[in-house]
Amino acid sequence: MRPNDGLNAERVWVVVPVFNNRETVRAVIAACAAVMPHVVAVDDGSTDADVAGLLAGLDITLLKHDRNRGKGAAILTASRFIEERGGGYMITLDADGQHDPADIRKFLPLLPAEENAVVVGIRDFNTGNVPASSRFGRAFANFWLRVETGEVLDDCQSGFRAYPVRYLNRLRFRGAHYDFEAEVLAKAAWAGLIFVPVGISVRYPKAEERVSSFRPFLDNLRLTHTHALLVLRRLLPWGHRRLAGEKKKADLSLLRHPIKFMLGLLREHATPEGLALAAAVGSFIAILPILFFHTPVILYVAIRLRLNKIMALNIQHLFMPPLMPALCIEVGYYFRFGRWLTDLSFESVFTQFSDRLYEWFLGSLIMAPLGAAVTGAAVFVIAAATKGRVREWIEKKTVSSREGIG
C-alpha cells in the first residue's frame, strides 16, 4: 500500500546501505518496496554474496561501490543520486533487520514541505536483547551532540532517519563510516536544519545470532576523532554557514533588567546534565596553568558550548591558589623525577618559576580531568536530588521580578 496523505511520494525515497547482510537484506528491501515507490539499495562492497542476485526480481534501484567505503559514503552516494532525479527526502534504515520498514509510514507526516528538517527515529529500548554497548553508545552520542550544538536529541545513534537531500549534498563531511552519522547531525544543526524525533520499534537478535559490521576499536577511534574535531570547531570564534532558517539574534533587552537577566542565566541549561557539564568544563579550565586568564577563557567556552555560565564561572573558586597549583606541581614534579617535591614554598616556586610552571602543566594533565570528573559527578548528584526545589525557587523569583518590572 502506497502512502497517500497529501505527500508527494515521488519526492521521498528510501535508502538501505548494504554491507555483508546476505541473511536479511532481501526481506528488508522487499518490505521497504511494499511501503514506498522508490527504494535504493547501495551495495558498499559486500563480499559475502552477490547483492544483485539476492535482490533479483525486486522493483528497486541498486547502486554499487567497488570496494567498502563506509556507511556514510553509501548514504551520500544515494543522496546525490536521488537529488539528480528530483527527490526531496531520503529515509535511511539499516539492512540488518533491526528496523521495521513499516515504521517508514511514521516519518511521512513529519516531513515538512520546506524540506528543512532531519527526522530521527528514536528506538524503543524497552525490548529484549538490547546490548549494553548500544545503551552506552546512545547516551555517549547524545552527550556529544549536546556539547557540539546545544541540541538535545534522545537517540543520536539511530540509523533510521530522514534527510533533506538538497541540504545534505551541500554539506562537507570528513567521516565516511559510522562516524558520519555523528558528524551529519552536528553539521545539520549548525546549518540551521531542525531535528524532529519520531518513535520507532527496534529488534535485536540474541548475541550469538547478531551480525554487525561495527568494529569496536577502529570505529570508536573514528568517533572519538570526529567528536574532538567537532568540539574544537565549535570553540572557534567564527560562526557556521547556515543553509536554512534565520540566525537567532541576541535578546539585549534583558540587560535593562538585571534581576531578570540573572534569573535567566540561572535557568540556562539548568538540567542536572547541563549543570554537571558546565561544572566539569569550568573545573577543567580552572586547573590549567593559564595565569590570570581563567575567567575569560571559562566564559568564552561556556558561551560557545551553551553551558550554564553561572555554574561554569563559580565552580572555578574551588580550585583557586595555592592548593590546586601546589597539587599540580607536586604531581608534575613526581612525573619528572620520580619523587615528591619536599621544598614547596614561595621561594622555591618563584626562584625556579619556569620549572614550577612546567611541572604545573604536567600535573594539570592528570588533575584537570580528575577534577572535572569529580566535580561534574558531584554536581549531577546534587542537582538531580534538588532540581524540583531549585526550579520552584527560580520560578518564584522569576514571577516576582516580572511583577516588579510590571
Residue pairs with C-beta under 8 A, 6 or more apart in sequence:
1 34
1 35
2 9
2 35
2 36
2 37
3 9
3 12
3 35
3 36
3 105
3 108
5 108
5 109
7 108
7 109
7 111
9 36
9 37
9 38
10 37
10 38
10 86
10 87
11 86
11 87
11 88
11 89
12 36
12 38
12 87
12 88
12 89
12 90
12 91
12 108
12 111
12 162
13 36
13 38
13 39
13 40
13 78
13 82
13 87
13 89
13 90
13 91
14 32
14 35
14 36
14 38
14 39
14 40
14 90
14 91
14 92
14 93
14 101
14 104
15 39
15 40
15 41
15 42
15 75
15 78
15 79
15 82
15 90
15 91
15 92
15 93
16 25
16 28
16 29
16 32
16 39
16 40
16 41
16 42
16 92
16 93
16 94
16 95
17 42
17 44
17 71
17 74
17 75
17 78
17 92
17 94
17 95
18 25
18 41
18 42
18 43
18 44
18 46
18 51
18 74
18 95
19 43
19 44
19 45
19 46
19 68
19 71
19 74
19 95
19 213
20 46
20 47
20 48
20 49
20 211
20 213
21 28
21 46
21 48
21 95
21 96
21 211
22 46
22 48
22 49
22 51
22 54
23 97
23 211
24 95
24 96
24 97
25 41
25 51
25 54
25 55
25 95
26 54
26 55
26 58
27 97
28 93
28 94
28 95
28 96
28 97
28 99
28 101
29 39
29 41
29 55
29 58
29 60
29 95
30 58
31 100
31 101
31 102
32 39
32 60
32 93
32 101
32 104
33 39
33 58
33 59
33 60
34 101
35 101
35 102
35 104
35 105
36 91
36 104
38 61
38 82
38 87
39 58
39 59
39 60
39 61
40 60
40 61
40 62
40 63
40 78
40 81
40 82
41 51
41 55
41 60
41 61
41 62
41 63
41 95
42 62
42 63
42 64
42 65
42 74
42 75
42 77
42 78
43 51
43 52
43 62
43 63
43 64
43 65
44 65
44 68
44 69
44 70
44 71
44 73
44 74
45 65
45 66
45 67
45 68
45 69
46 68
47 68
51 62
51 64
52 62
52 64
55 62
61 81
63 77
63 78
63 81
65 73
65 74
65 77
69 176
70 175
70 176
70 177
70 178
70 180
71 159
71 176
71 177
71 178
71 180
71 181
71 213
72 173
72 175
72 176
72 177
72 178
72 179
72 180
72 181
72 183
72 184
73 176
73 177
73 180
75 90
75 92
75 163
75 180
76 168
76 169
76 173
76 176
76 180
78 90
78 92
79 90
79 163
79 165
79 168
79 169
80 165
80 169
82 90
82 165
83 165
83 166
83 169
87 165
88 111
88 115
88 164
88 165
88 166
89 111
89 115
89 162
89 163
89 164
89 165
90 162
90 163
90 165
90 168
91 104
91 107
91 119
91 160
91 161
91 162
92 159
92 160
92 161
92 162
92 163
93 99
93 101
93 104
93 121
93 159
93 160
94 159
94 160
96 211
96 212
97 203
97 205
98 202
98 203
98 204
99 121
99 159
99 160
99 200
99 201
99 202
99 203
100 200
100 201
100 203
103 121
103 160
103 200
103 201
106 121
106 198
106 199
106 200
107 119
107 121
107 162
107 198
110 117
110 119
110 162
110 196
110 198
111 117
111 119
111 162
114 244
115 164
115 166
115 167
116 164
116 167
116 192
116 193
116 194
116 244
116 245
117 162
117 164
117 193
117 194
117 195
117 196
118 161
118 162
118 163
118 164
118 184
118 185
118 188
118 193
118 194
118 195
118 196
119 161
119 162
119 195
119 196
119 197
119 198
120 153
120 155
120 156
120 158
120 160
120 161
120 185
120 195
120 196
120 197
120 198
121 155
121 158
121 160
121 161
121 197
121 198
121 199
121 200
122 154
122 155
122 158
122 197
122 198
122 199
122 200
123 138
123 155
123 158
123 160
123 200
123 201
123 202
124 199
124 200
124 201
124 202
125 134
125 135
125 138
125 202
127 201
127 202
127 203
127 204
128 204
129 204
129 205
129 206
129 207
130 202
130 204
131 204
131 207
131 210
133 216
134 157
134 204
137 157
138 155
138 156
138 157
141 156
141 157
141 182
142 152
142 153
142 154
142 155
142 156
143 273
143 277
144 156
144 182
144 227
144 230
144 231
145 151
145 152
145 153
145 156
145 182
145 185
145 186
145 189
146 152
146 273
146 274
146 277
147 231
147 234
147 277
147 305
148 186
148 189
148 227
148 230
148 231
148 234
149 185
149 186
149 189
149 190
149 234
150 189
150 269
150 305
150 306
151 185
151 189
151 195
153 185
153 195
153 197
154 197
155 197
156 181
156 182
156 185
157 181
158 200
159 181
160 200
163 184
164 193
167 188
167 191
167 193
167 243
167 244
168 184
168 188
170 243
171 184
171 187
171 188
171 191
171 243
172 187
173 180
173 183
173 184
173 187
174 183
174 226
174 229
175 182
175 183
175 222
175 226
177 219
177 222
178 214
178 219
178 222
178 223
179 219
179 222
179 223
179 225
179 226
182 223
182 226
182 227
182 230
183 226
183 230
185 195
186 230
187 240
188 195
189 195
190 240
190 241
190 242
191 240
191 241
191 242
191 243
191 244
192 242
192 243
192 244
192 245
192 246
192 247
193 243
193 244
193 245
194 245
204 210
231 305
234 304
234 305
235 301
235 304
235 305
237 304
239 247
254 260
254 261
254 264
255 261
257 401
257 405
259 397
259 401
259 404
260 398
260 401
260 402
260 405
263 394
263 397
263 398
263 401
265 308
265 309
265 310
266 308
266 310
266 394
267 394
267 398
268 306
268 308
268 309
268 310
269 275
269 278
269 306
269 307
269 308
270 308
270 383
270 387
270 390
270 391
270 394
271 383
271 387
272 379
272 380
272 383
272 384
272 387
273 380
274 307
274 308
275 308
275 311
275 379
275 380
275 383
276 376
276 377
276 379
276 380
276 383
277 305
277 307
277 376
278 302
278 307
278 308
278 309
278 311
278 312
278 315
278 379
279 311
279 312
279 315
279 375
279 376
279 378
279 379
280 372
280 373
280 375
280 376
280 379
281 298
281 301
281 302
281 305
281 307
281 312
281 372
282 298
282 302
282 307
282 311
282 312
282 313
282 314
282 315
282 316
282 375
283 315
283 316
283 318
283 319
283 368
283 371
283 372
283 374
283 375
283 376
284 368
284 369
284 371
284 372
285 294
285 297
285 298
285 301
285 316
285 368
286 294
286 298
286 315
286 316
286 318
286 319
286 320
286 324
286 371
287 319
287 324
287 328
287 364
287 367
287 368
287 371
287 372
288 294
288 361
288 364
288 368
289 325
289 328
289 357
289 360
289 361
289 364
290 297
294 316
295 313
295 316
298 312
298 313
298 316
299 309
299 312
299 313
301 307
301 312
302 308
302 309
302 312
302 313
303 309
311 379
315 375
315 379
318 375
319 371
324 367
324 371
325 360
326 344
327 363
327 367
328 359
328 360
328 361
328 362
328 363
328 364
328 367
329 341
329 344
329 349
329 356
329 359
329 360
329 363
330 340
330 341
330 344
330 363
331 359
331 362
331 363
331 366
331 367
332 358
332 359
332 360
332 361
332 362
332 363
332 364
333 339
333 340
333 341
333 359
333 363
334 340
334 341
335 359
335 362
335 363
336 359
336 362
341 348
341 359
348 356
349 356
383 390
